[in-house]
Amino acid sequence: MRTHFLALMRVPHFVPLAIATLMLGVALSFSMPYLSLFGVEEASMSPVRLGVFMTVVSATGVFASSAVGRWSDRTRRYRVPLVVSLGVAALGYVSLSFLRGYVELMIVGALLLGPGSACLSQIFSFGRAALDIKDAAMDEFASAALRTLLSVAWVFGPALGALILAQAGFKGLFVFAAASFGISAVIAWRMAETRRESELHSPVQNGERSDSDEAGEGGDARAADEISAKSGARARRSIPRTLVALTLIGLAANATMILLPLYLVHALHGTRLIVSAALGAGALLEIPMMLWLGAISSRLRKPRWLTLAAIVHAVYFVALATINDPLAVVPLQVLPAAVVAITSCLGMTYIQDLMPGETGAATALFFNAWRIGAILSGVLSGMIVGAFGYRTAFWLCAALAGAAFLLLTFDAAMNKRQVRPTVSERA
């Protein structure tokens, strides 16, 4: 892994891109955990109004990310939408530092905060365009390293944000977040997109040989084209099921982020220190897992690993639903950390592999799956806990992870069945 790091350091533009990604992570980790608290304490929103506000921000983010992803793929320009979305996000949080009216905040959420969140998916799309890396394995490791930097920011960001909030209030917190978005935008603007368009259109290797590769160098060109077309069609058909599975995993993961602190304190009678230890342990454990997966991702069968993540997620929720000791929750965080590492590192690149030449749209689809899960989790978790309690909510999360497992397993089985006739056609 040290060799990979040294090689990355020598890649033109990687260091400034890494700094831009870290600053983006800092901005998000400062602002997102305290946005709901701002709505209640500063803007005097009721629970219903807060829910509507957060839903509007998330929903406009989904639409903006999809639109920006399609535009960047069509024009092959990734720097401009990244810089614009970062600037829009900065303007949105500057607005929050002095606006308090509900209507004004709804406008800011719909026109600035939501669209500004497109920067999260765009920075990875821009990374693939800006980093001139020929080796597929190193390309995926670079993506994993950038994703790890976001996790690093979330290890210390919320705690540092709390200190700024205590000293400077929400105005100081949001101004600091806006400055971080702005620094990231300036760094990205000074970088150039160096990768050739033909390289962006070529599929990234997935640790498995494609059907066209297996056709052999001396094979007939038409046969290879037909095999490639069939392989591409199979990949396209699996995209919706994969995205639904990732949405279900994201829904369960986001519901846990909402419910776990309350469950530890109110149901298991733990302390806030245990809550902090559990959340911090998860973030810390994600970092080495992401780097390790990034270093070997080109040799892995990504669908199998995503299926494994769904199983691990289900086991985690079953354990949460049956546990009685709050301290036991802390070592359990190795399970959701593994899920986040697998889905973040392998899930995003797997969707990109299924959509060669559409890096922006593929990355936006991946992050939107998690955003949709976040939208649904806020509504469903509150309703279920209110009606049935915390343990029932975790059992439901286990069922969602099980449904994701079935979808991913179905795709793996269909791929095996469809590969056999293709191979026989070449005989």
Secondary structure, 3 states (H helix, E strand, C coil): CHHHHHHHHCCCCHHHHHHHHHHHHHHHHHHHHHHHHHHHHCCCCCHHHHHHHHHHHHHHHHHHHHHHHHHHHHHCCCHHHHHHHHHHHHHHHHHHCCCCCHHHHHHHHHHHHHHHCCHHHHHHHHHHHHCCCCCHHHHHHHHHHHHHHHHHHHHHHHHHHHHHHHHHHHHHHHHHHHHHHHHHHHHHHCCCCCCCHHHHHCCCCCCCCCHHHHCCCCCCHHHHHHHHHHHHHHHHHHHHHHHHHHHHHHHHHHHHHHHHHHHHHHHCCCCHHHHHHHHHHHHHHHHHHHHHHHHHHHHCCHHHHHHHHHHHHHHHHHHHHHCCCHHHHHHHCHHHHHHHHHHHHHHHHHHHHHCCCCHHHHHHHHHHHHHHHHHHHHHHHHHHHHHHCHHHHHHHHHHHHHHHHHHHHHHHHHHHHHHHHHHHHCC
